[in-house]
Amino acid sequence: MAQFNILINLGKADLDDYSLLARTLRKLGFSETKAAQVAGDFRLLPASYRYSSEVEDMTAVRDKALRSAKSVSAKAVVLVSEV
């Protein structure tokens, strides 16, 4: 099973936009990542997700995430890496 990390930037977006994005992606099987501790602080990018699939490749996962992100903001950018 392939595992993917997904980072999404919505451009000039507010917290409500990121909340809408999170709800949309959860319905598609994406899960939000946990915050990492850095020198006593917890830091998390606004839209950081994980996704697993037995049949989808990185391009398919990117396209799925990008469609969801573009439904929230036309300036959305998606970065996907396979773990």
N, C-alpha and C positions, 0 to 999 in steps of 0.2 A: 504494500500500500504506500503510495506516495504522500509525503507530508509537505505542506507549503506554508511559508510565512508571507503575509500580505501587508503592505503599508499603503495607506491611502491618504492623500492630501486633497482637500476639497477647495483649495485656494482661499479666497476671502469668504469663510464660512463661520457660523457661530455654533455654539454648543448644541442648539436645537437641530441644526443640519447634521451634525455628527451623531446625534441620538437617532434621528431618522435613518441614517445610513446603517447604524448598528442593528436596528430592528429589521431592516430589509435584509441584511446579510445573515442574521441569525436564522431567518426563515429559509435561507438557501443552504444552511449547514455550516456556515462560518462561525468560529468562536473567537471571542476577544481574548487577547493575551493578557497575562498578569503583569503588573508593574514590576520593574526591576529596581533593586536597591543600589543606589550609587552614592557612596560616601554619606550614608545616613539619610539621604533623600530618596523618595520613591518617584521614579519618572516613567512615564508611559506616553508614547506618541498618541495623538488623538484618535487615530484609526489604525490599530495594529491587530491583525487577526491571524488565526491558524485555520488550515483547511486540509482535510484528508480525502483522498479518492483512490479507488482502485482502477478507474477507467479514464479519468481526465488527466491530461498533461498540463504543463505549466501555461501554455497558450490558452487552453480552454478555461483554466482557473482565472487567468488574467482577464479574459474577455467577460467572464461572469461577474467578477468584481468591478470591472470598469463600467459595465452596463448599469449596475446598481449605483455606483458612485455618480455617473453622469445623470442619473435620474434625480439626484439631489443637487448637483452643481455641474454646469457645463465645463468648468475649468478643472475638473478632477483629474488627478494623476495617480496611477497605480503602479506599484513595484511589487513583483512576485519573485520569491526565491524558493527553490526546492531544498528541503532539509535532508 
